[in-house]
Structure formats: structure tokens, C-alpha cells
Amino acid sequence: MAVTAGPLYRVILYRADTSASFGVGTSLAEFDRIKNIGWARYLNDVGECFFSIYQDDPKLASLRGFVGTAHVKVLRSTPSGSYEVVWRGLLSEHEANARDVIFYAYGYESAMYWLITDWNQTWKTVQIDTLVTTLWNSRIQGQTNSQLGFVTDGTIQAPVTTSGGAVEIVLPSYKAYYKRSLFELKELVAVATSDTTNTCYFELAYTNSVTDNVVTFNFWKNRSTDRAIPLKYGVNVKDFGDRFAPILTRNDVFGVGSGAHNLLFRFRKQTTAGTNGSVLFGLRQEPIYLTWVRDQTDLERVTRLRSAKALRFDMDLSLYMKPLSLPPVGTTAAGYNLGDRFPVVINRGITVIDKTMQLIGMQVLANRGAERVYPLLLDRSGS
């Protein structure tokens, strides 16, 4: 049986230039004799990568002192024979035995984990984009010896309360006490999407060019597109992983939230009718506590959203695409981005799915020319 040839991979490591805000410096090593390689991108989370090299490779001897600081570029071949960058990040750790060494790298988002906010940062009546701008300028990019000091300023947008609307989200009070910058960004993204159909996310963006070392920070209020590419089992989907957990369904949610001036709000959202309602499914209650909310309306909005999500059965879905049927996200040929929505059709035994789902991540594994692409999907935001 003929085997379809897949793309080739190369990995280039660079010194961190401490004289230029830890940006990409001179080349350390380039590997094209890679046994295995895997890389992943995730929406609003830290990307990851691993690659394994034979221990007898002479380029390895001088690398130990750079693990933890070096930049990594993962290159993937194109049909024309050239190469493009599909993943970038920081070389973070390795494991080795007498035969092989496995390197692990994490996306540039990982550097935000090590950077914390100031003590008792306080804002009143502030928009989310203002918070993100302050966090980025003073604590992520602006700190002395930050590993992200070389990253350039991009677009920071103000999230709004309705999709395509103009009412910007204003927080009456927001405080941070030595909080990890990564967690604060993730929290602000969650607030920005809590009552909208928008796909809000932050990113450290880079181009496909092998010679371009620029990385740009963006915070988008809505960067999601409905794609017409169907992901269908038996057509372009070879296998799938379907997690179906009705035990996690809730139909009676009690919301409690703390507001400004020591006010305490509460709201109960019950669902009695319908497939998942308490009449047919039984009573399943859940309390949620919000450390701060704007007002009673704010609490009701968030509780209703949590209730809608708690009624869902589909928890997550991973797909195993047929060879060369879907270019990985980040490639020139992909034509789509994380956060985009795709029609998904799976009718196989107990798994019956026919709906639009959102791409929240992608994992890619390659071994000697055989590439496997795994999209990760959830129900789309606001649905």
C-alpha cells in the first residue's frame, strides 16, 4: 500500500539576546534529523512543543547551558519545497538517556506565568482594554529583564457586552495582589466573553517567515469566523475522541456575587422543562460564587450563562484528521485561525453530532514524514 508523503520538519534554536530585551539572537543549532516532533497551539493558553534528537548528534554538546532561555522556531515544509515557521517559543527543559534526548518548549505565553502584578493594584470604573494595556506595559513587557521585553505592541481592543455592539464593558472595581500575569489575562478574557457571542483572546503573534523575529502582543474583542469547511467522520476525519458526561449536567444554578461597597447579590436560575430539565432529568443543583460583580444584573447575566453551559452534554471533542486533509493552524495553507467555528458531522454508533463547534486548539504530531493533525473543539461561545 502506498504511503502518502507528509511534510518535513526542521527546528532552529537561537540565543536570547540579553542586550536586546531577550529577543532572538544568533543561531545556536539547527536540527533536520528529528526522530519525532509534536507541537500545539491553544486559544488563550500556553502552546507547547517537543522534539527528540539522537544523543550522538554533535550539535547537542554545547546546548545544555541554553535550555531555559533559548528561542525555538519549528519549520514545516510547503508543497513548493520551501519552509515556513509554524510554531515559536522558549526552550524550557529536556530529558535524556544514552540514546535520545527529548526537548520540551513552551509558547511565549509561558513567560507571562513567571511575571506577577504589583501589590494592591486598584482601578475603579475601568474598561478591560485599559487593564490589559496597563498589565502589558508595566508588568509583562515593561519589567526589567522580562523575557518578553522584545515583544512589540500590537492591537488591544475594548470588549463589548453584545456581539458587534458598542457598549464597552466597564468594571466598577478591580484589584490585583501579586497575581500571575498569565492568570490575570485569562481572567479578563473570561469576563470579556461572559455574556457575548464574541471570541475574545490574547496572543503573541508571529509570521511564517523564517527570517522574521518580530513577535506582537494582541488582545482581540472578536476574532472569530464561521468556516465552510465541514469536519466529517468518514470523509476527512479518520477517528475522534468524544467525551460525553451527562453526570456533569446541572439544571438548577445558585449564583452569589460580591459587589462594590460590600454588597452581596444572589440569583437562582432553574430549568424544569426540556431534555435536560429537572422534570425529565432530575434535580441537579450547583452553587457558584463570584468574587466580584458589577450589580444584580451582572450576576443574573453570568448565572444564566453558566446555567446554559451547565445544561450541555458535549464536553469536548478531539478529531484525528486523515493525512493531508486539513492543514495545521498557523500554516499559510490553513486559511483559518484558532477561535473559528466549523460544521462538525459525526454519526458513528453512540456518537451523533451535527452542529457548529469552535476550534480551541490543535495538536500536531510528525514522525518521519507521517503527520497527524488533531483539532480540539468545544461548543461555540455564546451558544
Secondary structure, 3 states (H helix, E strand, C coil): CCCCCCCCEEEEEEEEEHHHCCEEEEEEEEECCCCEEEEEEECCCCCEEEEEEECCCHHHCCCHHHCCCCEEEEEEECCCCCEEEEEEEEEEEEEECCCEEEEEEEEHHHHHHHCECCCCEEEEEEEHHHHHHHHHHHHHCCCCCCCCCCCEEEEECCCECCCCCCCECEEEEEEECCCEHHHHHHHHHHHHCCCCCCCCEEEEECCCCCCCCCCEEEEECCCCCECCCCEEECCCEEEEEEEECHHHCCCEEEEEEECHHHCEEEEEEECCCCCCCHHHHCCCEEEEEECCCCCHHHHHHHHHHHHHHHCCCEEEEEEEECCCCCCCCCCCCCCCCCCCEEEEEEEECCEEEEEEEEEEEEEEEEECCEEEEEEEEEECCCC
